[in-house]
C-alpha cells in the first residue's frame, strides 16, 4: 500500500491582502505561509510542522486587526 502525506491548504483574504498555507513544493514534510499584498509584495515563511504553520497564520491574521 502506498503512503501519501496529508494534503492541506488554506487561504484567507481581506481586501487586497491574502494569507495562505500550503505544503512545500520541494520538501513534502514542510509547510509555507505566504503573506501577499500588492504594495508590500509577498513574504514567505517556512515551517516544519502544520501546527507551527497554522499558529503563524492565526497570529498574522489576528495582527491585521490591530
C-alpha positions as CSV (number, residue, x, y, z in Angstrom):
1,X,0.0,0.0,0.0
2,X,1.3,3.4,-0.9
3,X,1.7,6.1,1.8
4,X,0.8,9.6,0.8
5,X,1.3,12.7,3.0
6,X,-1.6,14.7,4.3
7,X,-2.6,17.4,1.8
8,X,-3.6,20.6,3.4
9,X,-4.0,24.2,2.3
10,X,-5.9,27.3,3.5
11,X,-6.4,30.8,2.1
12,X,-7.7,33.9,3.9
13,X,-8.4,37.1,2.1
14,X,-9.1,40.6,3.4
15,X,-9.3,43.3,0.7
16,X,-6.1,43.0,-1.3
17,X,-4.2,41.1,1.3
18,X,-4.0,37.3,1.1
19,X,-2.7,34.8,3.6
20,X,-2.2,31.2,2.6
21,X,-0.8,27.9,4.0
22,X,0.3,25.1,1.7
23,X,2.7,22.3,1.5
24,X,6.2,23.0,0.3
25,X,6.8,22.1,-3.3
26,X,10.2,20.6,-2.9
27,X,10.0,19.1,0.6
28,X,6.7,17.3,1.3
29,X,7.4,17.4,5.0
30,X,7.1,21.2,5.5
31,X,4.6,24.0,5.1
32,X,4.8,27.5,3.7
33,X,2.9,30.6,5.0
34,X,2.6,33.3,2.3
35,X,1.5,36.8,3.2
36,X,0.8,38.6,0.0
37,X,-0.1,42.3,-0.5
38,X,0.3,44.2,-3.8
39,X,2.1,47.2,-2.2
40,X,4.4,45.2,0.1
41,X,5.0,42.1,-2.0
42,X,4.8,38.6,-0.8
43,X,6.5,37.3,2.3
44,X,7.2,33.6,2.7
45,X,7.8,31.8,6.0
46,X,8.7,28.1,6.1
47,X,7.6,25.8,8.9
48,X,8.5,22.1,9.6
49,X,5.1,21.3,11.1
50,X,1.5,22.0,10.2
51,X,0.9,23.2,13.8
52,X,3.6,25.8,13.5
53,X,2.3,27.0,10.2
54,X,-1.3,27.3,11.4
55,X,-0.1,29.1,14.6
56,X,1.8,31.6,12.4
57,X,-1.2,32.0,10.1
58,X,-3.5,32.7,13.0
59,X,-1.1,35.2,14.7
60,X,-0.7,37.1,11.4
61,X,-4.4,37.1,10.7
62,X,-5.2,38.5,14.2
63,X,-2.4,41.1,13.9
64,X,-4.2,42.8,10.9
65,X,-6.9,43.9,13.4
66,X,-4.5,45.9,15.5
